[in-house]
Amino acid sequence: MPMTPIKLSIAAGLVVLGTAASAIAGPLTDRIEAGEPIRIGFSNVPIWGYPDENGEAKGFVNEIAIGILAEMGITNIETNVTDWAGLIPGLQAGRYDLITGGLYILNSRCENIAFSEPIGSMGDAFIVPAGNPMGLNNYQDVLQQGAMLVAPAGYNTIEAARREGIGDDQLMQVPGPSEALAAVRAGRADAAALTYFEADYLAEQSGGTIDVTDPQDLPEWTLNWVGIGFRFNDTDFMEQFNAALADYVGTEEMLASVEEYGFTASHLPGDRTAEWVCANR
């Protein structure tokens, strides 16, 4: 079914500071029974989850999450934009009921929030100046060349770089992908480590000044699975969400809703479970 665009509530404080009671959310099922909206938090990340010029929730993760909620008969939704690094703290603090925006399911994140079953599987890539003058295709290239790598704070690529031996003297953290692109363009960084979707999007927007590397040049263990984040005390609702997810993800309806973002059947999650991904990523 076509989905009605969901208008965003972006103004800081309007949602969460009205009363003390609203700031401390109870279990999500209680909110729904009380007629309260489900509050989705996401960051402004191209392709994955972002507000368009009309303030509508766009991006393939938002489309999938809202589609799953629609399968559950839930349309009373409020969406809120925050910095990437504020997603998990905001969920924990009760400002959001679930978070989207392209969160990879990682062991370090599984310690702090609960994840739905995966909705997709993707790799990472670098953006580099056109022609890739330093030959930076993976983390070991960065390490051996003494290059400067930039990545948004809170991204899985920060963990991956450190796992590959890259120290803070070669690692720059910025608020988001736009700032990572700016660092590469200005020569403050030699490469930026992003999700492949973001890297490809930024390269396309660069007017030929930026190239994107092949995701297969990165280690196999950097392949990741995307999930929707919940608080631990909302796992009862998450179980219902997972049941609807199993019936929706991979359907023609779902794939049609995300086609404009380049998400295809090749990005479906396969048979990996959130439990497996938490243990292995």
N, C-alpha and C positions, 0 to 999 in steps of 0.2 A: 504494500500500500504506500502511496506517497506520504511523506512525513511533513507535517506543518513546521516551518522554521520556529525555533524557540528563541525568543528575545532574551538578551543578556541583561543581568543586573550587575553593572560594572562599578557603580559609584561606591566608593569605599565606605563601609560602615552602615549603609542603608539596610543591609540584610542582617548583619550579625550584632549590631550594637543597639538595637531597638530596646530590648529588655534583657535583664540578667537571665531570664528563663530561655530566651531564644539563643543566647550565646552558648548555653550548655545543652546541647541536643540530647534527647533521650534516644533509645533504640529506634532505628529507622521504621520498623513496623508500627511503633506507637505513633510516630509522626504521620505516617500514611493514614492510619485509622482516625487520627484527629483532623484529617483533611489538609495537612500541611504539605507543601511541595517538596519533592526530592531535590536537593541542592547538589548540582554537579559542579565541581571545580576543575579547571584546566588552565593551561598556560597558552601563550600566544606562540605556537610552534607551527610553521608552515606544513601543510599537508596533513599533519596528525590531528591537531585541534587548535582552532583559532577563531576569533570573531571577525566576521566580514565587515564591510563598510557600513552595513545597516545594523550592526550589532547582533547578527544572528550566528548561532553556533554552527561552525563548519569544521571540516576535517573528517577523515575516515573513522577515527576512533570515536568521535562524538556521534557520527551517523550510526555506527554500529551499536553504541551504548543506548542511544535514544530509540533505535529500532528494537532492541531487546526489551526495553521498558515498555514500548508500545505493544509487543507481543504479550506482555504481562497485563495489559490493560491500563498502564500507567502513563498518563499524559500531563499530569500536573507537575511540571518540571521548571526549575529555576537554575540558570547557569551563571557562573561567576568566574571571572578571569583573574589570575594571580601570577606572580613570578614563578618560574619553574621550581626554584628552591623552596617555595612556600606551599607546594601542593600537599606533601605528606604532613608537615606541621599543621596546616590548616584542617586537614582531615582529622588528625588526632585531637585538635582543639575543638572539634565540633562545628567548624564553620561550613563544612561541606559534608554531604552524606556519602558521596562516592567521588572518585577522581579519575579523570580520563587523560587525554593529552598525549598518549603514547608511552605510558610507563612500562618499561621492560620489567619482567618479573625477575628480580635478583635476590639472592640469599640475604644480602644486607638489608634490602627493603622488606623482605618477608619477616624479618625480626620485628618490624615496626607496624606493618599493616597486613591485612588479609587480601589475597588476590582471587579474583574470579578465575575460572578456567581460561586458558589462552584464547584470544580472538584472532591472532595472527603471528607470523614468524618472519623476522627480517634481519638483515645484516647491517653493518656500519661501513663507512667509507671516509676518505679524507677529501677535503677540497684544498687545492694547491694552485699557485699561479699557473697561468696557461703554459703548457709545455712541461710542467713539473720539473723545473730546472735542477732541483736537488735530488730528484729521483726518490721521493718519499711516498712509498706505497704501503708501508706497514710500520708498526711501532719500533721494530728493530732498525729500520732505516733511519727513523728519527733519532734513536739512541746513538747509532754509529756515526751519523753525520753531525751530531751535536746541534741539531735543529731545535727550534722553538715550536712546540705544539700548543694549540689553543683548543679549548672545549668549554661549553657552558657548565657552570657550577651545578653539581648534582647529577650530571649525565653519567651513564654507565661507562662512557669512553674515558672518563677520569680514572675510574677503577682499573679499566683495562690497561691504560698507559702505565699505571703504577705497577700492575702485575707484571708487565713486560720490562720493568726495571727503570722506567723514566722517572727521574726525580723532580722535585718542585722547581729546580733551576732550569728545567726544560719544559715546564708545564705552566701555561697561563690559563686562568679561569675567568670567564666573563659571564654576564647575566643570561645571554641567550644566543641563538644562532646568528641573528643579525650582527651582533657585536663580534662574534667569531669571524664572520665574513669580513667585517671592517678591519679586524686585526691582520688578516691575511693580505687584504688589499693594500693596507698601509705599510706592510713590511714589518710589522711588530711581531708577527708569527709567520712561520714558514709553511704551516699546514694547520688545518682545523679538523678535528675528529668528531664526526656527527653521524646520525643515522643516515642510511643511504638515501631515504626519501628526502630528507632535508638537503643533503649534499647535492643530489641531482637537481632539486628545485632551485637552489642557490646558483648552481652552475648555469642553469638555463636562463636565469635572470641577470647574469653578469655581463652579457654582451660579448662573450668570448674571452673575457679576462681571467676566468677561473675554470679549471678542469676538475673533474671528479674521478677518483681512483676506483679500481675494480674491487668490490667488496670481497671477492674470493682471494685477494692478496692478504687479507687479514686472517688471523688464526681461526680455525673452525669453531673454537669455543666462544668466539665473539658473536656467533649467530644467536639471536635472542628471541624470546616470545613475549608478546604484549598481553597485558591483562588490565582489568578494571580494579581499582583499589577501594577497599572497604575498611571500616573499623572492625576490630575483632569482636566487639559486642553486637555486630550486625550480621554475623555469619548465618543466622536463620534466614534473613532476607537474601543473602548471597546465594544460599542453596536454591531458592526459588529462581533467582536471576540465572544461575548456572543451568537450571532445567530449561528455561526459555532460550538461553544461549545455544544449548545443544540442538534445539529445533530450528534456530534462525541462522547461525553462522554457516556459511557455505551455500545457502539457498540462492536461487536466481534473484530473488527480491533483494537480499543483502548485497550481492555482488553488483547489482544494478545501482544501488544507492551509493556505492563507493567507487564506481568506475571512473568518475571525473578526477579522482585523486591518484589514479594509477595503481590502485589496489586490485589485484587479480587473483584468480584461483591459486596461482603459484605462491601467494602469500598466506594461504590458509594455514592454521596451526598444526595440522596433522594430528597424531594421536598422543602427543605429549600432554601430560596433566600439569596443573599448577604445582602439585606436590613434587613431581619430578623436577620441574624447572627450578623451584625453590632450593632443592637439594643439589642441583648441578650447575647453577648459574649464580 
